[in-house]
Amino acid sequence: MKGDVRTHAASSSIVLYHTDDLVDHVSSESNSDDDQAKPIQHEKIRPYTRKWETNVMDTIDELDLVVKKNSGINHKCDVHHDVPAVFFSTGGYTGNLYHEFNDGILPLYITSQHLNKKVVFVILEYHNWWIMKYGDILSQLSDFPAIDFSGDKRVHCFPEAIVGLRIHDELTVDASKMENDKTIGDFHNLLDRAYWPNGSRAITNEDSLVKLAEDIGFVVEVLRPQRTTELAKTYRVLNSSDVMIGVHGAAMTHFLFMNPGSSHPRTDWAAETYYGEPAGKFGLRYIGYKILPKESSLYDDYNENDPILMDPSSVNRKGWEFTKKIYLDRQTVRLDLRRFQKRLLRAYYYTLARKNGRLRHGSE
């Protein structure tokens, strides 16, 4: 589907408003508002790869693909995207490692890799655990956060949509069917990029931060999940903790492992949108801390008046890839502990009040 593509989660549909000569010809005899609102073309699809297995396909959520004439009406659009979308389901056999790769991850690579990460994934039967499990791979295929089709009720607008994934054979990439002759070896290289150890936005004065927290009264455990760390271990540590501290990044998704009512300080200007609001809905107390330029390692690399330090919004306008290279890949944080102490004290007294029953769940 290419053109003015819009989602409509409430009716489980994707609508393409078309303006070409064919549509004009088909619609020329009836130009009333009612006629123009009628679909010119209507199909149904279950965007899952195992089309030959009726039993599992019957469990997949169905999408309506609708083509309508664009009659010049200003149709609602809540979120504009300037890159294509790929729609697919993580239902079916998802939960089985073989099927997660054979029916999902590999077909997603086959279908989207030629778009060079300029694509948004729109997922039916969305699972938070699946996003967490395969987030490293998704970040190699898309520069944008995935969208929960049913959970996000906003109207998303795209210039193009690919609905469903292409599958070649069992755990296979057929180079003869790929636009640029990619092979299973290229997919393996993507896994290397996704899982090879890389840098992180560390707190460089972590030892001093630990001592400060202990002096306040916290019992501190430093958690550094690695690629091979079992999620069960991470879950046990965080689920028994009252406060989690971290710098904005994918690892902060682990807030889902905490108990509602806990505190969740973060130390980056961009974190509110991606983690602050979801954490609040989850029932966590989210305490913000915006670092000053001098607390960033970038302060040593740029003039103190450089927009990278003083005006991050102007940097964001250059695109996600540029922003990621500057703020996520190259930055570490050295906290001003006198400033950050105030946040720790707030978290500490909030935790005490909650445990002593002087604070109702979810209150400030």
Secondary structure, 3 states (H helix, E strand, C coil): CEEEEEEEHHHCEEEEEECCHHHHHHCCCCCCHHHHHCCCEEEEECCCCCCCCHHHHCCCCCEEEEEEECCCCCCCCCEECCCCEEEEECCCCCCCHHHHHHHHHHHHHHHHHHHCECCEEEEECCCHHHHHHHHHHHHHHECCCCEECCCCCCCEEEEEEEECCCCCECCECCHHHCCCCCCHHHHHHHHHHHHCCCCCCCECCHHHHHHHHHHHCCCCCCCCCCCCCCHHHHHHHHHCCCECCECCCHHHHHHHHCCCCCECCECCCCHHHHHHHHHHHHCCECCECCCCHHHEHHHHCCCCCCHHHHCHHHHHCCCHHHHHHHHHCCCCECCCHHHHHHHHHHHHHHHHHHHCCCCCCCCC
